[in-house]
Each structure stands twice: as structure tokens, then as C-alpha cells.
Amino acid sequence: LVQARRPKPAPWVDPRTRAAEVSAVAMAEQYFPISELSTYQARWMIRARITMMGQLRSFSSKRDGGEQRVFEVHVLDESGVEISASFFGGMADKYFPMLQQGKCYTFSRGAVRIANRQYNRCPHRYQIVFDRDALIEEAADVEKIETVKFSYSDLHAVQSKAAPCTVDLVGVVTNFKSLFAFTSKEGKELVKREITIADDTATSMVVAIWGERAKQEDKVFEGQPVVCLKGVGIREWNGGKSGSLMEAGVMKLRPSNMPEAQRLEKWWAQHGKSTSFTSLSLAISQEGLMDLRTLQAKELPCTVELCGVVVGFKPPFSFTSQAGKELVKREITIADDSAMSMSVTVWGDRAK
């Protein structure tokens, strides 16, 4: 005789726990993944975390010349894909005070369009526009959704990108300048600091950071720390390229749980310190303010930062370039405490 064995009973699970699990699965299935969003979907709802949120801006409408309001967010969901969403007009006024970077929300009643690469900083092929009837509601936090998503470009690749553009960067802080405070043309008090970052493509670039990030103590930037930057605007000037971390961007110094940062940290310790770097920011002086007597010994051409007293100036002079462009320039003479003077040409609005 063969005695049949009774199957082992399944472990007891609290019905409330099982009900919660079933409910969570059902809720997840009702949300459309960002990775599959396209212009072919008319009705959808996504649940995502705001990883980056821009400022509320005003612009003149081309249609009627009236003032319009707009702001942009980047949202990321459980599919691990990020997309840009822009709010216009009444939707911008309604939702800008309600939304917060880092929180999860459900988004629906938006229009999916092909991404405009001139302004869109996300790698997604499409973007979302909320200009009427948008519905955004706060959702419970979803731990599976990352708080920030980096899409890194190495510095060598930045060299070949058409500027202006926006990128995410990771590099070693090889140099930094002192805090610099100034007043903008609009009368706004600003604070910035320039850091130089380098990566294992043997390339370096200057990046400006602003506000509270710039105000951190010098010791924070000492010791060649690795830094991850999300939302760096790249500009080209005088043959060189430099970056500026946007207000809505993200900066992580000495990140401990990012594989790309750990890889660069190891590279710097083994080989990076002795590497000769090609600087993309050829036009950015790394020497700080220079007096006019020291400037005499510099090899030309070069770019420097000067501070002096205007001891003479000529009236503005307007002319047309060979390319047919209307230009304005003015010559000023500056002198400093090294008992030297020099003529400097200023252009455009500065000359006027």
C-alpha cells in the first residue's frame, strides 16, 4: 500500500494584506506607462514623480500678442522613462502653486506631441502639453519610482553637440572659483560660482552653479569630489563651450549609490589625476582677475578677467559688417593700480 501524502498547507496570509496587494496591482494596471506614450493614445492617465520643475515664465503670444504663462516639469514613472510636460495659460496659473518637485501625482487630459528638440531637454520622443482641462491629482508616494533620473552625456560628446542644448553630466571637480555676487540687468541680486569638471574622456569644462548651491563653503568643493549634474545648459562663446546648471536642475556632490559616479571616482584615483585634459571652455579664464601689467606677459590670443577704472571713452559707433549685420561698438580706456592702461572694445547694448 502507498500512503498518499497530504499537501502542505499554504502559509497563512492576513486577508487585509492580500487585499492590499491585489488593490495595488489593480491600481498599477490602470496607469499608462510613460515608455509607451505616443500621439496614437487619445485617453490615458499616468502616475509619475516630478523629478524637475522649472519656474513660471511669461511670454508674448504670437497669435494675439497677449501675455501667456508657462512652466515645465519632468516626470518619471515605474517604467523608468522620463518625459517633459509643459503647462500653459490657465493651467499654468492653476497648477504651478500646487505641484512640488519630488512628489508623485496622476496626470491626465493632456495632449501628446512630438518633442521640440529646440526646447525639450528629455530624451523621450514625445512631450505632453497641458493647456486646457488638465487633471492632476496628488498620489501616494511610490517607492519604486526614482527621485531623479540622469541621462548622462560625456564631455567629449558635448564637444560635438550643437549649442544651445541641455545635458546631464557627471565628472570630477578639478577646480573651483570663489563665490561671485553681482546685480543682473533686471536689478536682481545673483550669486554664482564656477567649477571645472573633468571625466574619463580626457575632457574638461567650466560649469556655473547658482544661488544656494554656489553659497556652499569652499571645503565642500575641495578634494576633487565627484559631482552629478542634471539640467546643465550648454552655451557656445568665442570658440569655447561652458555650462550653467539651471535653477530647476539637480546637483549631487559625492553621491554614494550611483554606479557611474563610483566608476569615475575609481578612475580618478588610478589614472585621472595624471591625465592631461582638453578644455572645452577655452574662453573661460581660470586665473581670476588679472592686472594690466601681468597681462603684458601673456601669450596672445588669450581671454582674461579685468577690473579697472574707466579713464576715457569714445562715442558709440554703428556700422554694417561684411555679412550684412548691423553692429554697434564703443572703445573705452581702463586703468588699474599696476599703473597701466589699455583700450577695450565693448559691443551691442553695452556699447549703447
C-alpha positions as CSV (number, residue, x, y, z in Angstrom):
1,L,0.0,0.0,0.0
2,V,1.2,3.5,-0.9
3,Q,0.1,6.1,1.6
4,A,-0.8,9.4,-0.1
5,R,0.9,12.5,1.4
6,R,-1.2,15.5,2.2
7,P,0.0,18.7,0.5
8,K,1.5,21.2,2.9
9,P,-1.0,24.0,3.7
10,A,-0.2,27.3,2.2
11,P,1.2,29.8,4.7
12,W,-1.5,32.0,6.3
13,V,-1.7,35.5,5.0
14,D,-3.7,38.2,6.6
15,P,-6.7,38.9,4.3
16,R,-6.1,42.6,4.7
17,T,-2.5,42.2,3.3
18,R,-3.7,40.1,0.4
19,A,-6.5,42.6,-0.4
20,A,-3.9,45.5,-0.3
21,E,-1.6,43.6,-2.7
22,V,-4.4,42.9,-5.1
23,S,-5.5,46.6,-4.9
24,A,-2.0,47.8,-5.6
25,V,-1.7,45.6,-8.7
26,A,-5.1,46.7,-10.0
27,M,-4.2,50.4,-9.5
28,A,-0.8,49.9,-11.3
29,E,-2.5,48.4,-14.2
30,Q,-4.9,51.3,-14.7
31,Y,-2.0,53.7,-15.3
32,F,-0.4,54.0,-18.8
33,P,3.4,53.6,-18.8
34,I,5.3,56.7,-20.0
35,S,7.5,54.4,-22.1
36,E,4.6,53.7,-24.3
37,L,3.1,57.2,-24.6
38,S,2.8,58.5,-28.2
39,T,0.5,60.6,-30.4
40,Y,-1.6,57.4,-31.0
41,Q,-3.1,57.4,-27.5
42,A,-6.0,59.8,-27.0
43,R,-7.0,58.9,-23.5
44,W,-4.5,58.0,-20.8
45,M,-3.6,58.5,-17.2
46,I,0.0,58.3,-15.9
47,R,1.2,58.1,-12.3
48,A,4.6,59.7,-12.0
49,R,7.1,61.6,-9.8
50,I,8.1,65.2,-10.7
51,T,11.9,65.0,-10.9
52,M,12.5,68.5,-12.2
53,M,10.3,71.6,-12.0
54,G,11.0,74.9,-13.8
55,Q,10.0,78.4,-13.0
56,L,6.7,80.1,-14.0
57,R,7.6,82.3,-17.0
58,S,5.7,84.8,-19.1
59,F,6.0,85.3,-22.9
60,S,4.1,87.2,-25.7
61,S,1.7,85.0,-27.7
62,K,2.3,85.0,-31.4
63,R,-1.4,84.6,-32.0
64,D,-2.8,87.7,-30.3
65,G,0.2,89.4,-28.8
66,G,-1.1,88.9,-25.3
67,E,0.9,87.7,-22.3
68,Q,1.0,83.9,-21.7
69,R,2.3,81.9,-18.7
70,V,4.2,78.6,-18.9
71,F,6.2,76.3,-16.8
72,E,7.8,72.9,-17.5
73,V,8.2,69.7,-15.4
74,H,9.9,66.4,-16.0
75,V,8.0,63.4,-14.7
76,L,9.2,59.8,-14.2
77,D,7.2,56.6,-13.6
78,E,7.8,53.0,-12.8
79,S,8.8,52.2,-16.3
80,G,12.0,54.2,-15.6
81,V,11.3,56.6,-18.5
82,E,11.1,60.3,-18.2
83,I,9.0,62.8,-20.2
84,S,8.7,66.6,-20.3
85,A,5.3,68.2,-19.7
86,S,4.5,71.9,-20.2
87,F,1.6,73.8,-18.7
88,F,0.2,76.9,-20.5
89,G,-2.1,79.7,-19.7
90,G,-4.8,79.0,-17.1
91,M,-3.4,75.5,-16.4
92,A,0.0,77.1,-15.6
93,D,-1.6,79.5,-13.2
94,K,-3.7,76.8,-11.6
95,Y,-1.1,74.0,-11.1
96,F,2.2,75.9,-10.5
97,P,1.3,76.6,-6.9
98,M,0.0,73.1,-6.3
99,L,2.8,70.9,-7.7
100,Q,6.1,70.2,-5.9
101,Q,9.3,68.6,-7.1
102,G,9.8,65.1,-5.7
103,K,6.1,64.3,-5.1
104,C,4.0,61.7,-7.0
105,Y,0.9,62.7,-9.0
106,T,-1.6,61.3,-11.5
107,F,-1.7,63.2,-14.8
108,S,-4.4,63.1,-17.4
109,R,-6.3,65.1,-20.1
110,G,-3.1,66.3,-21.8
111,A,-2.0,66.3,-25.5
112,V,0.9,64.2,-26.5
113,R,3.0,65.8,-29.2
114,I,6.4,65.2,-30.9
115,A,9.1,66.7,-28.8
116,N,10.5,70.0,-29.9
117,R,14.3,69.4,-29.6
118,Q,15.0,73.2,-29.6
119,Y,13.4,73.4,-26.1
120,N,12.8,69.9,-24.9
121,R,15.5,68.5,-22.6
122,C,14.2,65.0,-22.1
123,P,15.3,62.0,-24.3
124,H,11.7,60.9,-24.8
125,R,10.5,61.2,-28.4
126,Y,7.3,62.9,-27.3
127,Q,6.2,65.6,-24.9
128,I,3.0,66.4,-23.0
129,V,1.1,69.7,-23.3
130,F,-1.5,70.8,-20.7
131,D,-3.2,73.9,-22.0
132,R,-6.9,73.2,-21.1
133,D,-9.0,70.8,-19.0
134,A,-5.9,69.2,-17.4
135,L,-6.4,67.0,-14.4
136,I,-3.6,66.5,-12.0
137,E,-4.1,65.0,-8.5
138,E,-1.6,64.2,-5.8
139,A,-0.9,60.4,-5.3
140,A,0.6,58.3,-2.6
141,D,4.3,58.1,-2.8
142,V,5.6,55.1,-4.9
143,E,9.0,53.9,-3.7
144,K,9.8,52.1,-7.0
145,I,9.9,55.5,-8.8
146,E,13.3,57.1,-8.6
147,T,13.6,60.7,-7.2
148,V,15.8,61.7,-10.1
149,K,16.8,60.2,-13.5
150,F,20.1,61.0,-15.0
151,S,20.8,60.6,-18.8
152,Y,24.5,61.3,-18.9
153,S,26.5,62.7,-21.8
154,D,30.3,62.5,-21.5
155,L,32.2,65.7,-22.0
156,H,33.8,64.6,-25.3
157,A,30.2,64.1,-26.7
158,V,29.3,67.6,-25.5
159,Q,32.0,68.9,-27.7
160,S,30.2,67.8,-30.9
161,K,26.7,68.8,-29.7
162,A,25.0,71.8,-31.3
163,A,24.6,74.6,-28.8
164,P,22.5,75.7,-27.1
165,C,21.5,72.4,-25.6
166,T,20.8,70.8,-22.2
167,V,22.6,67.7,-20.9
168,D,23.2,65.7,-17.7
169,L,26.8,65.4,-16.6
170,V,29.0,63.5,-14.2
171,G,32.6,64.5,-13.5
172,V,35.3,65.2,-11.0
173,V,35.6,68.8,-9.7
174,T,39.2,69.6,-10.6
175,N,39.0,73.3,-9.9
176,F,36.6,75.9,-8.5
177,K,36.4,79.7,-8.1
178,S,35.3,81.8,-5.2
179,L,31.7,82.9,-4.8
180,F,30.8,85.9,-7.0
181,A,27.9,88.2,-6.3
182,F,26.5,90.7,-8.8
183,T,23.4,92.5,-10.0
184,S,21.7,91.5,-13.2
185,K,20.4,93.9,-15.9
186,E,16.9,93.4,-14.4
187,G,18.2,94.6,-11.0
188,K,18.1,91.1,-9.4
189,E,20.8,90.2,-6.9
190,L,22.6,87.0,-8.1
191,V,25.3,84.7,-6.7
192,K,27.3,82.2,-8.8
193,R,30.3,80.0,-8.6
194,E,32.3,78.4,-11.4
195,I,33.5,74.9,-11.1
196,T,35.6,72.9,-13.6
197,I,34.7,69.3,-14.1
198,A,36.5,66.5,-16.0
199,D,35.7,63.0,-17.0
200,D,37.5,59.9,-18.3
201,T,37.3,61.1,-21.9
202,A,40.2,63.4,-21.0
203,T,37.9,66.4,-21.4
204,S,37.1,69.3,-19.0
205,M,34.5,72.1,-19.0
206,V,33.5,75.0,-16.8
207,V,30.0,74.9,-15.3
208,A,28.4,77.8,-13.4
209,I,26.2,77.0,-10.4
210,W,23.9,79.5,-8.8
211,G,22.2,80.6,-5.6
212,E,22.3,78.3,-2.5
213,R,24.4,75.7,-4.4
214,A,27.0,78.3,-5.1
215,K,26.9,79.6,-1.4
216,Q,28.2,76.3,0.0
217,E,31.5,76.6,1.8
218,D,34.7,76.2,-0.3
219,K,35.6,73.0,1.6
220,V,32.6,71.3,0.0
221,F,34.3,71.5,-3.4
222,E,37.8,70.7,-2.1
223,G,39.5,67.3,-2.6
224,Q,38.3,66.6,-6.2
225,P,34.8,65.3,-5.4
226,V,32.6,63.6,-8.0
227,V,29.5,65.6,-8.9
228,C,26.4,64.6,-10.8
229,L,24.5,67.4,-12.6
230,K,21.1,67.2,-14.1
231,G,19.9,70.0,-16.4
232,V,23.1,71.8,-17.5
233,G,22.5,74.4,-20.2
234,I,25.4,74.4,-22.7
235,R,26.3,77.7,-24.5
236,E,29.0,78.4,-27.0
237,W,31.0,81.6,-26.9
238,N,34.2,82.7,-28.7
239,G,35.0,79.2,-29.8
240,G,34.6,77.5,-26.4
241,K,31.7,75.9,-24.6
242,S,30.6,76.3,-21.0
243,G,27.7,75.1,-18.9
244,S,25.2,76.6,-16.5
245,L,23.2,74.5,-14.1
246,M,19.6,75.5,-14.4
247,E,17.6,76.7,-11.4
248,A,15.4,73.6,-11.7
249,G,18.4,71.3,-12.1
250,V,19.8,68.8,-9.7
251,M,23.4,68.7,-8.2
252,K,24.6,65.7,-6.2
253,L,28.1,66.0,-4.7
254,R,29.9,62.8,-3.6
255,P,27.0,60.5,-4.4
256,S,27.4,57.2,-2.7
257,N,25.0,55.0,-4.6
258,M,25.5,55.9,-8.2
259,P,27.5,53.4,-10.3
260,E,28.6,56.0,-12.8
261,A,29.9,58.2,-10.0
262,Q,31.7,55.3,-8.4
263,R,33.3,54.4,-11.7
264,L,34.7,57.9,-12.1
265,E,35.9,58.1,-8.6
266,K,37.9,54.9,-9.1
267,W,39.2,56.2,-12.5
268,W,40.4,59.4,-10.9
269,A,42.3,57.6,-8.1
270,Q,44.0,55.3,-10.5
271,H,44.6,57.4,-13.7
272,G,42.7,60.6,-13.7
273,K,44.9,62.7,-11.5
274,S,47.8,62.4,-14.0
275,T,45.7,62.9,-17.2
276,S,46.1,65.9,-19.5
277,F,42.7,67.4,-20.2
278,T,41.4,69.1,-23.3
279,S,39.3,72.1,-22.1
280,L,36.0,72.9,-23.9
281,S,35.9,76.2,-22.1
282,L,38.8,77.8,-23.9
283,A,37.3,81.2,-23.5
284,I,36.9,81.0,-19.7
285,S,39.8,82.3,-17.7
286,Q,40.9,80.1,-14.8
287,E,43.2,82.7,-13.3
288,G,40.7,85.1,-11.8
289,L,41.2,88.9,-12.0
290,M,44.4,89.9,-13.7
291,D,46.2,93.3,-13.5
292,L,47.2,95.1,-16.7
293,R,50.9,94.8,-16.1
294,T,50.7,91.0,-15.7
295,L,48.7,90.9,-18.9
296,Q,51.7,92.3,-20.8
297,A,53.5,89.0,-20.4
298,K,50.5,86.8,-21.6
299,E,50.8,85.0,-24.9
300,L,48.2,86.1,-27.4
301,P,45.4,85.4,-28.2
302,C,44.1,84.9,-24.7
303,T,41.0,85.6,-22.6
304,V,41.2,87.3,-19.2
305,E,39.1,88.9,-16.5
306,L,39.9,92.6,-15.8
307,C,38.9,95.2,-13.2
308,G,39.8,98.8,-13.7
309,V,38.6,102.5,-13.7
310,V,37.2,103.9,-16.9
311,V,39.5,106.9,-17.6
312,G,38.4,107.6,-21.2
313,F,35.8,106.6,-23.7
314,K,34.7,107.3,-27.3
315,P,31.1,107.7,-28.6
316,P,29.3,104.6,-29.8
317,F,30.0,103.7,-33.5
318,S,27.4,101.9,-35.7
319,F,28.3,100.1,-38.9
320,T,27.3,97.2,-41.1
321,S,29.5,94.0,-41.2
322,Q,30.6,92.2,-44.4
323,A,27.8,89.7,-43.6
324,G,25.2,92.5,-43.6
325,K,24.7,92.6,-39.8
326,E,24.1,95.9,-38.1
327,L,26.7,96.3,-35.3
328,V,27.5,98.9,-32.6
329,K,30.7,99.2,-30.7
330,R,32.4,101.7,-28.3
331,E,36.0,101.9,-27.2
332,I,36.8,102.6,-23.5
333,T,40.1,103.1,-21.8
334,I,40.6,101.4,-18.4
335,A,43.5,101.8,-15.9
336,D,44.3,99.9,-12.7
337,D,46.6,100.0,-9.7
338,S,49.5,98.5,-11.6
339,A,50.0,101.9,-13.2
340,M,48.9,100.6,-16.7
341,S,46.0,101.4,-19.0
342,M,44.5,99.7,-22.0
343,S,41.8,100.2,-24.6
344,V,38.9,97.8,-24.6
345,T,36.1,97.5,-27.2
346,V,32.6,96.8,-25.9
347,W,29.7,95.8,-28.2
348,G,25.9,95.9,-28.6
349,D,23.8,97.0,-25.7
350,R,26.9,97.5,-23.6
351,A,28.2,100.0,-26.2
352,K,24.9,101.8,-26.3
